[in-house]
Amino acid sequence: MSWSWEYLPSEEHVVGGAPAGFLTAVEEKAAELVRAAEALFLDGTRYEGSGEPMRYLDVAGGLVAYYLVPRLELVVVCQATPPPA
């Protein structure tokens, strides 16, 4: 397997209607999180710990909620709140 990221439940639900600049920043940060997770969990499929907690990041003035699923080698972006207009 190889680490990846995805929106949950869907891209439309998480970032639908968000400004393009914010969307780009979220996707760049998600790709960065994938690279960090690959370095932290060299073989995530063998992970035996408890689930990872939800984490939050400031991205381009907005807020992104995400969590890691090491056994699936997956970064899940589940909420993105763009900055106020």
N, C-alpha and C positions, 0 to 999 in steps of 0.2 A: 504494500500500500504506500501511498504518498499523501502527505498532508494537503488539505484543501480547505476552502471555506465556502459557506453558503448562507443565504438568508432563510430564516425559519419564522413563519410558515411559508412566506413567499417574498420575492423582491417587491412586488406591488404592495403587500401588506406592510412591510418594514420601511421602505423608502419611497413609496409611491407619492408623487407630487413634490418631492424635495427638489430644491434647486440643483442644477447640474454640477456646480462647483462643490456642493456639499456631498453629492453622490460620488463624485470622483475622489474626494478626500476619504470617504468611508471605505471605498474599495481599495484605495492605496493602503489604508491602515489595516484592513483585513489581510491583505497580502503580506504586510509586515508582520502581523501576528502569526501567520502561517510559518514564515521563516523562523521566528522566535520559537514557536512550538516544536518545529523540526529539530532545533538545536537542544531544546530542553528535554524532549522525549525522543531519544534516538530511535526507539522502536515502540511507538505508542500502542501497537497491537498487543504487547506483552504487559501493559500497564495493569496493576492490580490494586491500586489505591481506591479510595472513595471518590465520588464525583467531584469535579472541579466546581468552585463557586462562580456565580454570576459576577462579572466584572464590568466596570464602566470606564469609558475614556472620553475626554474632551477632544472632539474632532472638528476642526474648522469653526469653532465657536458653538458647536452643537454637542449633543451627547449620544454616545453609542453604547448599548449594552450587548455583551457577548459572553460566551463561555466556551471552554475547550472540552472536547470529548476525545481523550487520548486513545482509547481503544479503537475508535473509528478514524483516528487521525484527522479530526475535523474541528474547525473553528466555526461556531455558529453565531451569526449576527442576528439578534432577535428583536432589537428595537433601535431606532435611530430618530433622534429629535433634532431637526435642523435649528440653527440659530434664529432668533426672532427677526422678522423682516423689518 
